[in-house]
Amino acid sequence: MQFFSITISGAVSGAIYALLAIGLVLSHSTSRIFNFGHAATAFASAYLYHQFHVALGWNKWLTLLVIVALFAPLMGWAWDRLVFRRLADAEESTKIVAGVGVLIVVPAFVLLVCAILRDTLGIPFQDVAEVYQVPGVLPAQQHQIAQGLVLSNNQLVALGASVLLFVTMWAFLRFTPLGLHMRTAVDSPVLARLRGINTGRVSTLSWVISFFLAAVAGVLAAPFPGPFGLVNDNYTLALFVATTAAVVAGLRSVPLAFLAGLLIGAVRNIVVAYVNADYLGAFGAWAAKVYGLTASVPYAVLFIALILLGHDRKRRKAGTAATAAKPTPDYRDDLSPFKKALPWIIKSAVILLPALFLANGIWRQLFIYGFALGIILLSFTIVTGLGGMVSLAQGAFATAAGLTVGLLLANGWHYVPATVVGVLVAAALGALTALPALRLSGLSLTFATLALALLATNVLFKMEWFSNGTAGWSIPRPRFGPIDLGDDRVLLIAVFLVVLLLVWMANNLTNSAAGRAMIAVRTAEPAASASAVSPPVTKLLIFVISAAVAGLGGVLAVTVYGTILNTANPPQATFLWLAIVVIVGVRSPGGAIEAGIISAVLPWIMAHGFDLGPISWGGTSNDLIPQVLFGLGAIQLAAQPNGLLATQSMAARHRRDRRRAKLAAQAEAQAAAQAPAQVSSPASPEPAIEVSEPAAPVGSVPVADRSPGLLELHGVHAAYGEVEVLHGIDLTVREGAILALLGANGSGKTTLCATIAGLVPVTSGRIVFDGEDITALDTLRRVERGLVLVPESRGVFPSITVDENLSIWLPSKADRAKVYEQFESLARRAGQPAGNLSGGEQQMLSLAPFLVRRPRLLISDEPSLGLAQLVTAEIMAAFQRLQQEGTTVVLVEEKARDVLTVADQVGALQTGHLRWVSERADVDEQRVAAAYLGMSAVVH
């Protein structure tokens, strides 16, 4: 009975984790963005509910309705529209920082606005520091559920509401069209758009529901003063626990996330109750004395779940991992080395000269600390900017090095060897962090580093022998003969020289063999492996180097103020550091140092102001303003994903290019004005020039084939970033015909399909469909006009059933019945997940809906890929049936034999050029073979 009581009472707090986990799964599965600020919404909602209900005396049910049904959903809608939707294709680090922006700015903004209203308008909002008990939605009353199990009204409401909301969410996702659309967006957002689903609306709905669930969780959790209350950090820690439940669910399954949340809450209670000497003997007695060990159970579960599940491995193998990001263009490659360094020379002088000769002791120490913090942030440049991996353990590395130095100094060591050992300890901790996480990438790797940072913070750093308890260690500044680092000026110069050395090494690392290996692994891990580059070794090297740099920065930072505590650099601080360095520019070593200076100086300026002669400001006592500024800076990444430095460099490059173009035009005009007139001599007549008909440009199609058609492409160019793939495609697709476009692998076939469907933007040229220019229309609008693409590798949603796949295009049961009449194998497996079908059955499923509700134009990319010959013949017969019913068909294939049996016209693609288009009767095997071998000429 005791075990039962402990389990049920633990499941109460687990219900809060479950609600948070469901919201995390919903928002991430539809947007691929993990909202680290999810719990901040819960705190802000709980805070406003308390202020409106208790402080202002609003009716509690009206307040609940306003906060949960209005405030939170509107905030979710706004964040999606203004930030998250614009980051769909951004790097993982940028997406994470956008979530961190919510974490920072939402609580700070709510607290700041309430403080301003209280101080300026006299609105009687309470100071939450004085609130020790928050009333729940029901009167405080205890109920004895069973022997030894007593639950309050608030606990019962939390448990009941979480179960009710889970059942409602499950039913919504399972039985409603909108829920089905949300599940398809989880499977494949691109395919969902190709099937006419408004994924933008789906994403917005997911964020609205996610913020609603966070608000409910926050209001229901507030009466629990131990784990929650009205303390923002408590909600952030709850987020870390909810993250474990979401990861156990693979960031996809709502039922698993809910059950995992309940289970984690119960397990935490069980561990706290039974980890003692009575139950576990000597081990239990030791574990009970290690402060934070029992509370860290969810973080250990998170790490173990990541290692065992590794849910993003398929994405990594497919080449879609977040690390495969396009490098930021070098907008300064037209400058000399001196001109490249000149801005940093000026910035260094602007800081150093006043710090050495004008600043007082406080400001001088701020600049020293800023340089030291910049070294810590430089570790992000290595692990994230260069390595493409987002680590949230950098603060733990810095703390570990500082505590090690403090411990060794207390035992009689000298500063230099103690620092060396501290850096080595940080490097070793980095290796230990990386080793079990080497098989992970993207967001899973980020979670793994967060879990280990939390374990280090709550267990390792709380050990008395290592941290000296709450007193910490003293870090006296050393003296080296005449060089006394106790002098702030001397320490400033010493730290600055270390900064110069590390920035120089970081810049050289990029151009070294190791740096090139890191870039190769970041960009294309399989290709790097094929080039004899070991991704595990490379990742391990990145982590070790970045941890060592963070450790050195941590030692220098604690040297400035002479003490180190075990509470230094918590994971929440690492979030803030990551945000500021990404805002400035995570790929620039100098940008990391600049971010460190900003992080150290800006809060001081905001708190104490400044005095520059005629210009002065007294500062503000409100410490929330810097948090709001940092948070807004993180949010602006939606507009400038590469950071401020890259944006400034790009603007400067554009100015230089315009200036050079203007000078070149002036020089050309001046040369033309000064050139003497050309006068031909009658004694030496000009030789006759033979004029021939100009050859047709590559990619052209005979004029005879350019009669108006259902689909027309006029000089279409398309590119992925800076790499152009289609080079001026001219194509006319005759209505009612079957056009086969052939080409070898890499000829641009898939890009052409995606460009016609609106998945890849046209860089120049026009696309006309049924007489309408659709170049600027998105995929959804093209589908609405009857232009449909069946993509390569089966156009089905694998995790939903066959019948649900059909219902996306055929909502009517009668229409789906027609499909089952034609394809008995689909009828027999209607209730099974589509991913369980054979390759031929999946291809049939991808085409079957269009045989009933026919589009105007159907484009099929590689329809025979991986299929047996009999199945391929059946697929081709289906295309002929579509044609007979009036649908125009474009078959894009690598294998020519199968499509030539049904095609009316045939075209050849080669390296992004359309070489020719001819009637089927005019095409023979030699011509097709010549096209594949690159020997075809343009047909006139």
Protein Blocks (a to p, Z undefined) as FASTA:
>chain_A
ZZmmmmmmmmmmmmmmmmmmmmmmmmmmmnopacfklmmmmmmmmmmmmmmmmmnopafk
lmmmmmmmmmmmmmmmmmmmmmmmmmmmmcfklmmmmmmmmmmmmmmmmmmmmmmmmmmn
opacdcfklpcbdcdfbdcddddfbghiacdfklmmmmmmmmmmmmmmmmmmmmgmklmm
mmmmmmommlmmmnopafklmmmmmmmmmmmmmmmmmmmmmmmmklnmjafklmmmmmmm
mmmmmmmnoomamklmmmmmmmmmmmmmmmmmmncfklnommlmmmmmmghklmmmmmmm
mmmmmmmnommlmmmmnopafklccddddfklmbcfklmmmmmmmmmmmmmmmmmmmmcf
klmmmmmmmmmmmmmmmmmmmmmmmnopacfklmmmmmmmmmmmmmmmmnopafklmmmm
mmmmmmmmmmmmmmmmmmgghjllmmmmmmmmmmmmmmmmmpmklnopmnopadddddeh
jbcfkbmklmmmmmmmmmmmmmmmmmmmmmmmklmmmmmmmmmmmlmmmnopafklmmmm
mmmmmmmmmmmmmmmmmmmnopacfkgoifklmmmmmmmmmmnopkbmklmmmmmmmmmm
mmmmmmnopaehjaccebjabfklmmmmmmmmmmmmmmmmnojklmmmmmmmmmmmmmmm
mmmmmmmmmmmmmpccddddfklccdddddddddddehiacfklmcccfbdcehiacdeh
jbcfbghiacdddehiacdddddehilmmmmmmmmnopaccfbdcddeehiacklpcfkl
mmmnopacddehiiadfkbcfklmmmmmmmbfklmmmmmmmmmmlmmmmmpcfklpcfkl
mmmmmmmmmmmmccfbdcdehklgoiafklmmmmmmmmmmmmmnopacddddfblklmmm
mpmbdcddeehiafbdcdfklpcfklmmmmmnopaccdZZ
